[in-house]
Amino acid sequence: MIEHQPLRHSDEAGLKVYLRLLSYVVPYWKQALVGLLSMGLVAASATFFVALMQPMVDGSFVERDSATIRWIPFAIAGLFLVRGAASFVSVFVMSWIGRNLIRSVRSQMFDRMLRMPTGFYDHNSSGMLLSKLTYDVEQISNAATEAVKILVRDSLTVIGILIYMVWLNAWLAGIFLAIGPVMAVIIYYVTKRFRRLARRIQSSVGDVASVAEEGIEGHLVVKTFGGHEYETARFEEANRRNHRQFMKLVATKAASTPLVQFLVAMALSVVVYLATIDTMVEGISAGTFVAFVAAILVLLPALKNLTDVNAKLQKGIAAGQSVFALIDTPVEEDKGTRVLERAEGLIEYKDVTFAYNMQKGPVLANIDLTVQPGETVAFVGRSGSGKSTLVSLLPRFYDVEQGVVCVDGHPVQEYSLAALRQQISLVGQQVVLFNDTIAANIAYGAQREVSREQIVEAARMAHALEFIERLPEGLDTRVGENGVLMSGGQRQRLAIARALLKDAPILILDEATSALDTESEKQIQAALDVLMQGRTTLVIAHRLSTIENADRIVVLDNGRIVESGKHSELLRLDGAYAALHRLQFGSDNVASGASQA
């Protein structure tokens, strides 16, 4: 059994993660090539512009050469026309690739989330997962496209400018090359700090999302218990932590860029000083000096961009480690190959033992149980006795570590997950409805094309048509997020209609009526009676009155079956079931029930 833990960052090295990020760009290599060529033109235009400075100054202002005066303006205009067009193409193409990358990664992540084992969600909040799906993926895009654009464009600019500076005056250019090692040390330190802070920021964004999600979803509890100040304080603490980490990143970025620029400025000061020495002046023309200074001025923003892009790269790599940790998490094991058209409904638990966490001990121990096709078996017991866990093993929400669960004589692992779960319908206490129409929520059970008539018939059999027809838009009424615009009884009947339309031979009812008033319970029970006909049904119930007519009642205590039999038999036995019955109905009713039996 795999014990799931909260997601953490992948341990992959930064370069490996970045190369993996770039692999998402490979399908768009043609567009990327166009973008790279455009960036090359932008970088080349910067070098050519600097190169124009020497003939412009020497030819136009010193030598007053009429030919040079005529072609320089056209050269400048043409150069910036090409630069503008190339810049537009590079920005547009890389942005297009970036959005496609985001779409691809998000689709892969969402698909992965849907295939994760149930235990994965026991340890990872939906707020944290949504943070990965939104914030982290955006950082990946910045690293894989925006950062590449800056790296290519400005690196080529720096290389082009340095080559031109060496061509102008190798001795002066050497001054700039001397500051290279110092800049490398600064960038190395900043890189490590950026990545560390980026990880903390991602974690803090997840904390903000998680706290906000709990407050929003539990807003009624917050209002009822006056928890506004407490929740506000929790959110403020998470928000403040996020703010601190962001400001540390900003401070590091803000300090590193001026430091690099200061080093360049110092080199520029040395160049200007040396250029004024008589022996140097004799070998440098006015145009050469202006071109050299212009080269330095063009070099400054390029170096600034290259220093700043480090933050994007490290945030992207940290985000990539976070995202890939999710993508690389094993999905539900689905190695079964057996196909099942329609199950007969024979269910067997053979010496089943299960634990969520081995250190905390088993939740179920040595369970042996056979449910015949068409039989209705109810599970009762105190909270924590293992009822919900027992039925959750049937659709393989969790996998047993000892023993075997069988359907129609074969272990559930032999069936593909799709084939197994196609045989099972679930109606629980917490009904999940999607923010869509009533018709779409009912049809969700079929997962195939169904007619309007079939939806109407399912709603009628679930006793839902009566309230649906009173709605202004009928079946086309939207239910709101998680059915918030419907009452509890209405949501329950829609869930039953959904299960009816699926028409699965095995039915799980998990506290399907426990949260309803008496009148709603009667309506729901009537609908459930229709749903249960001809199906093998496993019922979890706290209200013993709802399961008195079950074919068999199984009593669980501390993960073990302690009693099993019909309602009347268990009352006569005067054991655990009778004790539960007394708690709900009083001793007189128990005695009466036993005597009638």
N, C-alpha and C positions, 0 to 999 in steps of 0.2 A: 504493500500500500504506500502510495506517495503522500507524504505529509506536506501540505502546502504552507509556505511562509509568505509574509508580505514581500512584494516585489522590491528588489534593490537594483542598483546599477550593474550592468554587465562588467565583467573583469577584463574585457578585451582591451588591448592596447589602443592608444589614441589613433595611431596611423592605420591600424587594422579596421577600426570603427569608421574612420573617414573614408577609406577605400570602399568599405561596404556601403556607405552613404552614396558614394559616387556611382556604385553599381546600379542605382535606381535611375541614373541619368543615361545609362547605356542604350535603352530603347529609343532614346531621342538623340542619338549620336549625330545624325545629319544636321538637325537644328543646332546642336551644340557646336558643331564644326563651323556653321555660319556665324554663330555668336563669337567663337574664338577668333575667327578671321576679322570680324568687325572690331573686336577689342585690339587686335594687332594693328589695325588701321588707326584707331584712336591713339594708341601708344606711339606709333610712327609719326603721326601728325605733330605730337608734342616735340619730338626730336627735330623734325623738319622745321618747325616754327622757330626753335632756338637757332637752328642752322642758318635761318634767314637773317638773323641779327647781324652777323659779320658782314655780308655783302651790303646789307641795308645801311649800316653805319659807315663802313669804309667807302662803299661806292657812291652812296647818296649824299652823305654829309661831309666826308673828308675829301674824296677825289672828285665829287660832283659829276659822276659818270651818268650821262643822259640815258643810256641804254638801261642801266640798272634801275634808275629812277622810274622808268616806264614799266618794267615787268614786275617789280617788287609788290605793288598794290594788288595786281591781278593774282600773283602767287599767294598772297595772304588770304584774299577772298576765296580763292579756289580751295586752299588748304582747309579753311574753316568750314566750307561747304561739305567737303568730304568728311571731315571730323564730325560734323553735326549728324550727317546721314548714318555714319558708322556707329555713332553713339546711340542713336535711336534704335537701330537694328539690334545692337548688343543688349540694351536694356530690355527691349520688348521680348526678344528671344529667350533670354535668361529668366525673365519673369514667367514666361509661358512654360518653360521647363520646370521652374520652381513650383508653380501651381499644380502641374501634372504630377510632380514628385509627391507633393502633399496629398493629392487625391489617391495616389497609389498606396502610399504608406498608411493613410487612414483606413482605406478599404481593407488592407491586409490586417491592420490592428483590430478593426471591428469584427472581421471574420474570425480572427483568432479569439477574441473575447467571447463570441457566441459559442465557440467550441471548447472553451475552458471547462474543466471539471467544476462541480458545485463547490468543492473544497477551496478552490481558488478564490471564490467570492466571499468565503468565510473569513479570509485574511486580508482582503484588499477592498477598501471602500470604493464605492462608485464615483465619489468626488475625486479621489486620487487617479482613478482610471480615466475619467473625463479630462483631467488636467493633462495627462499624457497624450490623449487623443487630440487635444486642442493646442495647448501652449508648447509642449515638447516638440510636436511635429513642425510647428512654425519655425522653431530654432534649427531644426534639421534642414529645412528649406533654405534658410539664410546661409547655413554653412556650405551647402552643396551647390548653390547657385550664386547668391549675392557675393559670398566670400570668394568664390572662384572668379567671378567677374573682376573683383578688385585685385585679387592676386595676379591674374593674367595681365590685365590692363596696366596696373601700376608697376608690376615687376618688369614688364617689357619696357615701360617708360623709363624706369631707373636704369635698366641695362643699356637702353639706347642712349640716354643722356650721358652715362658714364663713359661709354665708348666714344661719344663725340667729344667729351671733355679730355679724354686721353689723346685724341687726335689733335685737339686744339693745343694742349700743353700737358704733356705727360707728367712733368714735375709737379705742377699745381694739382692735377687730378690725383696724384699720389697722396696728397693731404687728406682727401675725402676717403680714399681706400683705407687709410690708417685708422679711421674711427669705426670701421666695420666690426672688429672683434668686440669693442665696447658695446656697440648696439646689439650684438648677438647675445652677450651676457644679460643685458636688460630684457630682451625679448624672451630669453629662456626662463628667467625668473617670473616675468609677467604671465607667460603661458601657463605655468604651473598654478599660479594664483587664480587666473581666470577660470580654469577648469574646476578647481576646488569650489570657487564661489558659484559657478554655474550649477553645480550639483546641488548646492545648498538652496539656491534660488528655486530650482525645479521642485525640490522637496517642500519648500515653503509655499509655493503656488498650489501644490497638491493639498497642503494643510488648510489653506484658505478655502479652496473649493470644497473640501470635506466638511469643514465646520459650517460653511454656508449652506451646503446641501442638507445637513442635519437640521439646521435651524428652519430652513424653508419647508422641508417635508414634515417636520414636527411642530409647525407653527401653532396648531391647536393646543398641543400639550404646553408649549411655551406660554401661550395666553392664559390657559387654565391655571397653571401653577405659578404664574407671575415670574417666569424665567427670563424676561426681557433683558434685565441688567446682567444676569449671569451669561446668557448667550452673547450679548454685546461684548462683554469682557473677554470671552473665549475668542470671538472673532477678532477683536482688537489686538489681542496677543499674537494671533497667527498673522494678522495684517502687519503688525509692527515688526515681527520677525522677518517677514518678506521684504519690508521696506529697508531694514538694516542690511540684509544681504545684497539688495540692489544697490544701495548707496556705497557699500564696500567695493562692488564691481565698478561703479561709476568713478569712485575715487582712484582706483588702480588705473583705470583707463585714462582718467584726466591727468594723472601724474606721469604716466609713461609717454604720452604723446609730446608734451612740452619738453621732457627730458631729451627725447630723440631730436626734437627741433633745436634745442639748445646746443647739442653736439654739432649739428649741421651749421648752426649760426657761428659757433666758434671756428669751425673750419673755414667758413666764409670770411670771417674777420682776418684769419691768417692769410687767406688768398688776397684780400684787398690790401693788407699791409705789404705783402711781398711784391704785389704788382706795382707798388709805388717806389720800390727800390730802383735806382738808376740802371743797374745792370739788367734788371728784369724788364724795365720799360722799353729798353732798346729792342728786345726780342718780341714784344707783344704790341700789336696794333690796337687802336681804339676799338675797332670792330671785334677783335678777338676777345678783348677784355669784357666788352658789353655782352658778347655771346656767352662768355664763361659765367658771368654774373646771372644772366638770364637762365642758363642751365641750372644753376644752383636754386634759383627761385622756382623753377618748374619741378626740381627735385624735391623741394620741401613738402608740398602737398602730397606728392606721390608717396614719400616716406611716411607722412602722417597717416595716409590711408592704409598703408601696409601695417603700421603699428596698431591702428584701430581695428583692422579686420581680424586681428588675433582674438579679440573678444568674441566676435561672431563665430570664429572657428572653434574656440574652446567651448562656448555655449552649445554649439551644434554637436560637437563630439560628446559632451556630457549628456545632451538630449538623446543622441544616438545610442549611448550606452543604456539609457533609461528605456527607450523604445524597444531596442533589441532584446533587453531582458524580458520584456513582455512577449515579443514575437517568438523568442526562443523557449518560452515556457511550454512544457509538453501539454498537448491538448488531450481531451478524453481518449483513452485507448479504445480503438475501434478496429479490432482485427477479426471480428466475426464475419463469417461468409454465409452462414445459413440464412435462407430466405423463408419468410413466414407470411403467407398470403392472408390468412385469418386464423388466429389462435383459437383452440378449443376452450382455453381458459383454465387449464390445470396449472396450479402454482404450488411449488414445493420449496421449503426452506430446510436444508439438511445440515445439521450441526453448524449453524452459522454463528460466527463470532465477529464482532466489529468494534473498532475503536477509532474515534476522530484523532486522538493523540495517545500513543502507546503509553506515555508517561502518566497519563491520567486514568488509565485502565479502560477496560472494554465497556461500551455502552450496551451491547448485546452479547449474550454468552450462551453458546450451545443451544441455539434455537432450532427446534424440529417442528415443522408444521406443514400440513398438506391442505390445500384448498381445492375442492373439486370444481369442475366446470359448472358455472351457473350458481354457485354457492355464494351466499352473502355472509362474510365473516367480519365481526366488529372487534376492534381492539380498544380496550379500556385499561385504565391504570392512572396512577398519580403522575403529575407533571415530572418529566425527566425519566420516566420508566422505559422509554425506548420505542414508543408507538410510531412516531413519525419517522424515526430512523429505520425501523423495520420495513415500512412500506416504501421508503425512498431507495432501498436496495433493489427493488423490483425493476424500475426503469433505469437502473444503473446511474442514479445521481451520485451514488458512492459505490465503490467496489468492495466486496467482502475480502477479508484477509485470511479467513479460515472458513471452511465449509463451502456450500454452493447453493445458489438460488436458481431454480429451474422453472421454465415455462414449457408446458407440453412435453415434459420429459427431457429437455435439453438445457444445459447451463445457459444463463442469459448471455455470457461472454461469447457463446458460439454464434449468436445472432449479430448482424450489424446493428448499430445503434438506431438507425432509421427504421429497420424492419421491426426491432423490438418495441420502440416507442410508438410505432404506428398502431400497435395493439392495445395501447393504454390511453385512457382519458383521465384527466385530473380535475377535480373541482375542490378548491380549498377555501379556507376561511378568508384569506386575503386574495380577493379576485383581482387579477391583472387584466385591465382593459387598455387598449391602445387609443391614442388621441385621434380617433377616426369615427366613421359613422357606426351606428348600431349594426347595420347590415354587414359591414366589413369585419366587425368584431365577432359576429356569429359565424361568418364564412371562414374566419381564421382557423376554425377547427378542422375544416376539410382540407385546406391547403391544395385545393384544386378548383377548377371552374365549377361553380354551382349556380343553379337557376334561382331567380327571385322566389319562385314557388317553394323551393326546398328550404330557403331561409325562413320564409313565412311559416312553413309547416314546423320547422324546428322551434321557432319562437312560440307557436301555438302549443306544442307539446310541453314546452317549458313553462307554460302559464305566463309568458312574457308579452304575448300579443296584446293582451288587454290594456297594459300601460303604454305599449309602443303606439297603438292606434290613437291614443289620446294626445300624443305629442304632435306639435304643428307640422313637423317634417317627417314624422313616422320613422321608418327604418333608416332614413337619410339624416336623422338627428345625430350630431356629433356628441360624443360622450364626455369630452374634456380629458385632460391629462389624468391617466389611470382611472377614468370613469368618475371624476370628481363631481360631474353634473348629475350623476345618478344616485339614488338612495342605495343603502346596503342590500335591501331585498331585490331591487332592480338589477344591480350588478350581479347578484348571485344567480338570478334567473337567466341573465345573458350568458353567464358561464355554463349553465346547464344546457342552454340552447346550443352553445358552441360544442359541448361534449356530445350532444345528440346528433349533431351534423357530422361529427367525426365518426360516430357509430363504431367505436372500438369495442372489442369483446371483453376487455378488462377495464374496470372502473375503480379509481381511488377517490374516496371522499374523505377529505381531511378537515374535520371540524366545519363542515359545510353549512351548518345552521346555528353554530354556537353564538354568533354575534347578532342574532336577529331577534326581533320582538315576537310575541306569541302568534300574532296574526300572520306576519311574514313567514314565520317558521312553518305554519300549516301549509301556506302556498308553496313554499320551497320543498317541503316534504312530499307534497303531492307531485311536484315536478320530478323530484328524485325517484319516487316510486315508478314513474314512467321510464326514467333513464335506466334504472337498475334491472328492468325486466330482461331476462335472457342473458345477463352479463355476470361474469365473476366479479364480485364487488368486495373491496376491502374498505372498511369504514373505520375512521378514527373519530371517537366521540367522547366528550365530557358529559353531555346530557344523556343520561342513561335511558331516558324516556324515548329517545329517538332510535334506539337500537334493540328494543325489547323483542321485536319480531325478527331479528336476525337469525339465520340458520344456526349460527354458532357465535359465541362470545368468548374471546380470548383475553385473559387478564394478565397483564405484564407488571412485574415489579422488579426494579433494579436490573433491568435488561434480561430477565428470565420469564418464561411462561410459568405461572403459578397455578392457573386454573383455566379450564376450557369446557364449554358446554352451552346448552340453551339457557335462556333467562331464568326459567322456572327451576331448572336443575341447579343452577348456581345459587339461587336463593335458598333452596333446600340444604345445599352444602354448608351454608352459613360461614363462608370463608371470606376471602379478600373482596369478591364481588359484592357479597351481601353487606360488607362493611362500607363499601363505596355507596351502595344503595341507601343505607341508613343515613349517611351524611347528607344525601340529596333529598330524601323523602321522609326520613324519620322511621323509627322502629316499628310503628304500627303498620305502615304500608308494607314493610318487608314481611312481617308476620302474615299480613293479609295475602300478599302475593304468594307466599310459600304455601299457605293453606289452600288457595284456589288451585294451585298446581297439583 
